[in-house]
Amino acid sequence: MPGMREQEIQKLARLASERGAEARLISSRDVVVSDWVRFKCRFGCKGYGKHMSCPPYAPAPEETR
């Protein structure tokens, strides 16, 4: 299903454009994963531990890398 990825990218780019943003493809190598982010969530967010997509449920930085 190689076409599914391209369709999803086009859909997301269209949604971004409709909302005044510009979508751009970037390499995963360019994404910086910092260790301090989990501390920011833990001590700076009222939603910490309440959502499955956030720490402590989200993957740790070493897993994300």
C-alpha positions as CSV (number, residue, x, y, z in Angstrom):
1,M,0.0,0.0,0.0
2,P,2.6,2.6,-0.9
3,G,0.0,5.0,-2.2
4,M,-1.8,5.1,1.2
5,R,1.2,7.1,2.7
6,E,1.1,9.6,-0.1
7,Q,-2.7,10.0,0.2
8,E,-2.4,10.6,3.9
9,I,0.4,13.2,3.4
10,Q,-1.7,15.0,0.8
11,K,-4.8,15.0,3.1
12,L,-2.8,16.4,6.0
13,A,-1.1,19.1,3.7
14,R,-4.6,20.1,2.5
15,L,-5.9,20.4,6.0
16,A,-2.9,22.5,7.0
17,S,-3.4,24.7,4.0
18,E,-7.1,25.2,4.8
19,R,-6.0,26.4,8.2
20,G,-3.4,28.9,6.9
21,A,-0.4,26.7,7.5
22,E,2.2,25.2,5.1
23,A,3.0,21.5,5.4
24,R,6.6,20.4,4.5
25,L,8.2,17.0,4.5
26,I,11.2,16.6,6.7
27,S,13.6,13.7,7.3
28,S,13.2,11.9,10.5
29,R,17.0,12.4,11.0
30,D,16.2,16.1,11.4
31,V,13.9,15.6,14.3
32,V,15.6,16.3,17.7
33,V,14.4,14.2,20.6
34,S,15.5,15.7,23.9
35,D,15.6,14.1,27.3
36,W,14.3,17.1,29.2
37,V,10.8,17.1,27.5
38,R,9.4,14.4,29.8
39,F,10.4,16.6,32.8
40,K,8.6,19.5,31.2
41,C,5.5,17.4,31.0
42,R,5.8,15.9,34.4
43,F,6.3,19.2,36.3
44,G,4.6,21.7,33.9
45,C,1.4,20.1,32.6
46,K,-1.9,19.5,34.4
47,G,-2.6,16.7,32.0
48,Y,0.4,14.6,32.9
49,G,-0.5,10.9,33.2
50,K,-4.0,11.5,31.9
51,H,-3.6,10.8,28.2
52,M,-2.2,7.7,26.6
53,S,-0.2,9.8,24.0
54,C,1.6,11.7,26.8
55,P,4.2,10.7,29.4
56,P,4.4,8.5,31.3
57,Y,2.6,6.4,28.7
58,A,4.4,7.8,25.6
59,P,7.6,6.2,24.5
60,A,10.8,7.3,26.3
61,P,13.3,9.5,24.4
62,E,15.6,6.5,23.8
63,E,12.7,4.5,22.3
64,T,11.6,7.4,20.2
65,R,15.1,7.9,18.7
